Amino acid sequence: MTKQSRLKQFTLLNSVALVVAGLVSVPVLSVLWSLFQPGQGNWPHLVQTVLPGYVANSLVLMAGVAIGVTILGVGPAWLVVMCKFPGRGLFEWLLILPLALPAYVVAYAYTDFFQGSGPVQTLLRDLTGWTFQDYWFPNIRSIEGAIVIFSAVLMPYTYLLSRKAFLEQSLCVLEVASILGRTPWNRFRTIALPLARPAIVAGTALALMETLADFGTVAHFGINTFTTGIYRTWFSMGDRVAAAQLSSILMAFVFALLLLELYSRKQARFYHTTGRYRPVAPAELRGVKACGATLFCAAPVVIGFLAPFCILLWMALTGGHDLFSRRYIDLMSNSVLLAGIAAILAVALALLLGFAVRFSRSSITSGAALVAGMGYAIPGSIIAVGVLLPAAAFDHALSDWLEVKFGIKTGLLLTGSIAALVFAYLVRFMAVALHTVQSSMAKITPNMEDAARTLGHGSTSTVVRVHLPIMSGGMMTAGLIVFVDVMKELPASLIMRPFNFDTLAIQAYNLAKDERLTQAATPSLVILACGLIPVLLLSRSIMRSRPGSRASEMVPGAIVAPIPAP
């Protein structure tokens, strides 16, 4: 390849990366620009009345969920890595199943099950003869109930990253602590936990970002947060500028979490000082300890997946809608259409960005890819507001210009179709596709590319004959994950959908809003079934990576030494 052709390729790749990064940053810039707009005068009223409640409820939710996901995620991760107890092999992958269920679906299931007219309280009154005034029962529709649901559903983020961190820790370090007389609890608290702290903080930050982004759960429980406030300000008050200003404050919360995660990693001062790793022989627990470990690991699985699944299945069988009716066929078609288009475009753009970073080796291109991947940290409601404001302005300006020039009135080309909605999905989930594609691309060594060029293949031929076949599995995985994420997405779909264009997530929300929880089980189960696909793929990967396997590869013939039981 000549110097001129390499320069041309470099310029093209940089241009592609910068264009994609610029498009992804449009929603954020649009929301920030709203801070300087006058609006309709509702902002001072919101600040004086509801904004303090939004902030307080968001902080309480974040504090509760942070504690919940840390306890439910870190403890089981340590047990499945370092201990042997009944069901340990199953819990390795069962503990990620809650990822298949959106939090709002779990909220619908538990509300029907535990509300005053639900089976639990009905059975209690039948057995005791009590009336509603004779007993107290926890209110599931409360901020405490939301914390429990978020903690159970989002704990896999902390579990997966903590488990990976514990697997990578050296057994020699823990043995030295044991020789020095440290108790099992002290070894966990003073050695294993500090070494895993960056992973734990990262997992907790992901869970908190999902909590801040949630709309369905908090709306169903009647908890006033920024997402419900944005929706109410946009549709009830008709003030798009005030909605964007609320979005800017929520975005500040999200960026604060990102900075906290980065600060935690920079402040960590715990290192492995040896390159020798030895595989872990899990300590066998017996008696009460074994029973306690099994129950502790089973709790998040039951609360976050098994119980909601059984409740939804029972509701669907006893009073759900006909899944094969014309209405539900249209809903599934709409959901699959949106998810399919978004998945294909996300993988295509991720490939362009991935190749741009790999071939240009420019800090500009790497920075553009980083910006393109930031959308996942931004809640769907913020992205929806940030996309609708410039898209609506563009639609009106184009329609007015065409009417003046040619007498043609186009109407709402972007906001009146699925185009703007698909763009919002791309902004939200580009990071998922990009990270997966880049991971697959990392398996291709420079020697493979050099061998292809030696055989006379140019850049395009090398990509087609070498890169794409090796990356095909990763590309399928990226597309599948984006597909499922779009199927579950509620806030952006609810705000940006075209007229009379509903999805399964919107159908479940509308039915639950009308207190038709039994009927809401039908679309919720379809969403669950779609979510199980990537989770089962992830569980298969985990089962192929049992504790100690990596260490065994690093040190052939290593001696397996047991860890004393905690």
N, C-alpha and C positions, 0 to 999 in steps of 0.2 A: 504494500500500500504506500503510495507516494505521500509526501508531506502535505501536499495540497488537499488530497482526498481525506487524510486524517484530520486536517483542520476543518474541512467541511463537515465531517462526521461529528467532530467535537462541538461545532457551533450548532448543529441540528439537535444533538442530544441535550445540550444546555437549554436550547430554546423550548424543547418539549417539556423538560423538567420545570422550567420557570413558568410556563403557561399553566401547567397543572397546579403548581403551588399557588399561583395567583388566583386561579378559579376557586381553589379550596379555601383561600383566605377571604374571599368575598363576604361570606356570612359574618365573620368576626369583624371585619372592617365596617360592614353595614350597621352592626349593633353598636359599635363604638361611635360611629358618626351620629347615631340617634341622640347621643348625650348632648349634642349641640343644637338640637332641633326644638322648637317651641312646643309642639304638640297641641293638645286641646285643653290644656290647663288642669288635667287630672292628676298630674304627678305630685303636686304639693298635698293634695287630699290623700293619695296613696301613702305618702311618707308619714303623714300624721296618724293614719288609721290602721292600715294593714301591714305596712312594711316591717314594723317591729315584731309582729307575730310571725311573719315569714322568716325573719332572721332567727328568732328564738326557736321556732319549730325545726328549722334546718339544723341548727347547732345541736339540739337535743337528739335528733335523729342520727346525726353524724357521730356524736359521742356514744350513743347506745349501740349503733351498728359496729363501730370500731371495736368496742369491747366484745361484742357478740361474735364477730367473725374471727377475732384473735383467739378467743377461747375455743370455739367450735372448729377452727381450722388448724391451729398450731398443735394442740394436744393430740388429736387423732393422727396428724402427720408424724409426730414423734413416735407414737405407739406403733404404727404400721411399719416404720423403718427399723426401730430398735427393739421391738418386743414380739414375742410369739404368743398368741392367744387364740381362742376359738373364733373363727370367721375372719382372721387377719387377711388372708388372701382375697376374700371377697370385698372387704372394706377398702382395699387398695383402689379399686375402681368404683365401688358403690358410692364412695364419698364425693365423686364428681357428678353424680346424677342430678342433684339439684340445679345444675347449670341448664338443664333441658327445659326447666319451667320458668317462664317470666314471673316476676313477683306479683303482678296484678292477677294472674291466673290462680296462684296460691291464695291470694287474698279473697277471691271470689269463692273458692272452695271452702275455706275456713269460715267465712261469714255465714254461708248457708248451713254449715255443720254446727256452729256454736251460737247462732243467734237465738232469740227467745222462742221462735217458732221452729227451730231446728231440731234434729233428732236427739241431741244430747240433753238439752233442757226439757224437751218434751218427755223423754224417758225419766228424767229426774223427778218431774212433777207427777208422773204416773206412779212411780214407785213410792213416793212419800206422801202424796196427796196435797202437796204445797201449792200455793198460788205464786204469782210473780212477786208479791210483796213479802213473802215468807222467807226468801233466801237471797243471798248475794251471789252473783256469778260474774267472772271477769268479762269485761267488754272487749270483744275482739276488735271492734271499730274504735281504736284509740291509738295514741302515739306509741304506747307500750306494745300493743299488738303489731303495729307496723314494724317496730324494732325487731321483734321476734321473727317475723316473716322475712324481713330483709336479711337478718343474720343467718337464718337457715338456708335461704336461697343463694346468697352471695358468698358463703363461707368457702366454696371450692376455689375461689381466687387465692385466698390465703393458704388453703390446704395444699394446692398444687405447687405454689412457689416455696412454701416451707418444706414440703417433702423433698423437692429438688435440692434445697439448701442442705437439709440433713443428710441426704445421700452423698453429697460431695464433701462432707466433713470427714476428716481422718480419724480412724479408730484409735490410732496411736495416741492422739491427744487425750481422748477420753480415758484410755488405759492409764496414762500417766497420772491423771487426776484421781483415778481409783487407787493407785498405789500410794498417793499422798494422803489417802484417808478421806477423800471427799465422798459424801453420801450421793446416792443417785439423784436426789432432788437438787443438790448443789452442783453436780456435774451438768445437769440440764440447765439450771438457772445461770450459772457463771461461765459456762463454756459453749454449750450447744446453742443456747438462745442468743447470746451476743453475736456469734458467728453467723447466725441466720437472720439477724435483725434487718439488714437491707431487704432481703426477700420478703420478710413479714410485713415491713412497712410498705413495700411496693404492692403486695397483695391487698393490704388493707386500703391503700389509696384507690386501687381499682374498684373495690367494693363501695367505697364512699362516693366515688364519681357516679357509679350506677345508682346509688341511693339518691343523689342530687338530681339525676336525670329522670327519675321515675315520675310518672304521671298517674297511671292507672290505679296504683295502690293507694296513694295519698288522696286522690280524688274520691275513690270508693269509700275510704274511711273518714272522709270529711276533715282531713288535716290540711290546714292552709300552709302551703309552701310556695316557693317561687314558681314551680311549674304550673300549679293550679292558678296562681295569680296571673301568670302570663296568659294562660288560656282565657281566663275570665276577663282580663283587661282587653284582650284582642276582640273577643266575640260578644261579650255582654256590654262593655263600655264603648267598643268601637274605636279605641284609641291605640293605634299601632305604634306610635312613638313612645307612649308610656309603657307598652308591652316590651318594646326594645330596650327601654331604660331599665326595666326589671331584669331583662335578660343580661344586661351588662353587669349587674350586681351578682347574679348567679354565676356568670362567667368569672368574676373575681374570686368567688369561692372555689371554683374548679382550678384556676391557676394557682391559688394558694395551696391547694392540695399537691399540685405538681411540684411547686417549689419546696414544699415540706418533704416530699419524697426525694428530691434531688439533694436537699440539705442533709437528710439523714444518711444518704450514701456517702456524701463528702465528709461527714463528721465521724463515720465509722472508723475505728482504729483497732480492729481485730483481724488478724491475718493468720494463714497457715504458714509456718516456717519450714515445712518439709514437703518435699514432692512425693513422699512415699505414702501410699494409701493401701489399706488392707480391707478386704470385704468384711461386712458385718454379719456375724452369726447372731440372730435375734435371741435375746434372753427369754426363756420360757416362763410365762406367768402361770401360776396355779391358784386354785381356790378363789378367794374373794377378789384378789387382784385381777385374775383372768376374767371373772364375771364383770368387775367394774370397768375394765378396758373394753370389753365387748359392748356393754351398755353405753359407755361414753362415745364410742365410735358409731353406734347404731342411732343415737339420738338425732344428729343432724340429717341422717339419711331418712329416718321416719318422718321427721317434721318437715323437711324440705322437699321430699319426693314421694315416698311411699304412701303416706296418709293423704296428701292432696290428690295423688293419682287415683287411689281407691275411691275417694269422695267424688271426684269428677266422673269416674266411670259409672258409679252407682247413680249419680244424678242424670247422666246422659241416658242410661238404660231405663230409668223410671219415668223421666219426663222431659227428655231432651228433644231437640228438633230432628227432623229427617235429614240426614247428612246428604242424601242424594236427591233432594228436592231442587227445583230450578233455582231457587234463591241461593242455596249453598253452593251449587255448581258455579254460579256467577261469582260468588264471593271467593271461592277457591281459584277460579280462573284469574280474577283480578289480583289476588295475592301472588299467585305463581308468575303472572305476567310481570308485575313490578319487581319481584325478587329475582326472576330470571334475567331481565334487562340489566338490573343493577349489578348482579353477579358477573355477567359477561363484560360489562363496561369496566367494572372495578378490576377484574383480572387483566384486561387489556391495558388499562392505564398503569397498573402495578408493574406489568412487564416493561412498558416503556420507561417508567421511572427506574426500575431495577437495572435495565441495560444501560440507561444513561449514567447511573452512578458507577456501574462496573467499568464501562468503556472510557468514559471521559476522565474519571479519577480527579474530578474538580471539586474544590470545597464549595463552590457555588451550587453545583448539582447536588451534592450531599445535603447542603442546607435546604435546598428546595424540596428534596425528598422528606426531610425532617418536618418541614412545614406542612407538606401534603398529608403526613401521618398524624397531625395534631387534632384532626377532626373527631377522632374517637373519644377524646377527652371532653368534648363539648356536648352537652345534653341536646337531644333532638329538638326540644322546644326552642332553644336558642338558634339552632341551625335553621329551623322553619321560619322564625321571625327574620333572621338575617338574609334568607334567600327570598322571602316574599317581598320585602321592602324594595330591593332593586329590581326584582323581576316584574313586579306590578308597575313600577315607574317606567321600565322599558316597554312593557306591553302598551301602556297608555300613550307614551311618546311615539312609538312606531305606528300605532293605529291612527293617531291624530295626523302624523306626517303623511301617511299613505292616503288618508282621506282628503287632505288639502291638495296633494300633488296629483293623485290619480282617481280620487273619488271612491277609493276602496277602504272599507272599514273592517279591519281584521279581527277586532275583539281581543280577547286574552289568549295569546298564543302560548305563553309559558305557564302562567298561573291558572289558566283554564283547561290545561291538559296535564298529563302525567309527567311532562318534561321537567318542570321545576321540582316535582316530588322525587323523581329519579336522581336529579342533581343533588338534592338534599341527602339522599341515601348515600351517594358517592362520597360526599363530604364527610358524612358520619362514619362510614365503614371502610374508607380507603386504607386506613392503617392496618386493618385485619388482612386485607389482600396483600398489601405491600410487604408486611413482615413475613408472611408465609412464603411469598414468591422469593424474597431475598434469602430466606433460609434454604430454599431449594437451590437457588443459584450458587450458594456458598459451597455446595457439594461439587461444583465443576471447577477443577483445578486449572491454573494457567497452562499446565503441560498439555491438557486436552485441547485447548484452543491452539496452542503452538503446533500440535500434531496435525490438526485440521488444516492450518495454513500451509504447513510443509507439504501436504497432499494436494495443494492448489486450490483450496476453498477460500473464498472471500468472506467478508464479515457476514453478509446475509446468509450465505450457504452454511457457514459455521453455526449461526443461530438456529437455522432450520434443522440441520443434521446432527448437531451436538447438544446445544442448549435445550431446545424444546423437548426432545425425547426424554432427557434426564429429568427435566422439570415438570413433566406432564402430571405426575402424582401430586406434586405441590400445588400446581395450578388447579387441579380438580378439588383439592382440599380447600384452597383459598376461595374458589367459587362457591363451594358448598357452605362454608362458614358464613360468607356474605349473604347467601340465599336465605339461610335460617335466621340470621340477624334481622334481615328485612322483613321476614314473615312475622317476627315478634315485635317489631318496632311499632309503638303506639303514638307518642306525642307528635312527631313530625307527620305521620299519616293522618292523624286527626285534624291537624291545623291546615295541611296543604292539599288534601285530597280534592280532586275535581268534584263537581256536583254529581250526586247519585253514583259515586264510585267508591264503594266501601270495600274493606278487606276483612279477613277473619278477625284480626285484632280489634278493629273498630266495631265489628258485630258483637264480639264478646263484651266490649266496653259499654256499648249502647244497651244491651240486654241487662248487664249488671247495674247500670245507672237507673234502669226502670224497675229494679228489684226482681227481675226475672232470672234469678241465679241458676235455677235448674236448667233453663234453656241455654244459658251462657256456657254450660258445660260442653256443649257440642263443638262450637268453634275452639274452645280452650283445649279440648283433647286433640284436635287436628294440629294446633300449634305445638302442643307437647310432642306429638308424634314426629313432627318435623325437627324439633329440637333434639330429639334422641339420637338422630343420625350422627352429627359430629361428635356428640358426647360418647357414643359407643366406639367411634373411631379413636377418640382420645383414650378411652379406657383400654382399648386393644394395645395402643402404644405403651400405656403404663404397665400392662401385664407383661410386656416384653422387656421391661426395664425394672426388674425387681431389685430390692436393696442389695448392694454388693456386687451387682453385675459389672458396673463400670470399673469398680476397683479391681475386680478379678482380671479385667482386660489390661489394666494399667500395670499390674504386678503379677505376671504369670507365676503360678505355683505358690502364691501367697498363702500364709498360714491363716486359717480362719479362727479367730479368737472370740469367745462369747463376751458379751457385756453383762455385768451383774444386773439382776432384775431390780427395777426401781421399787 
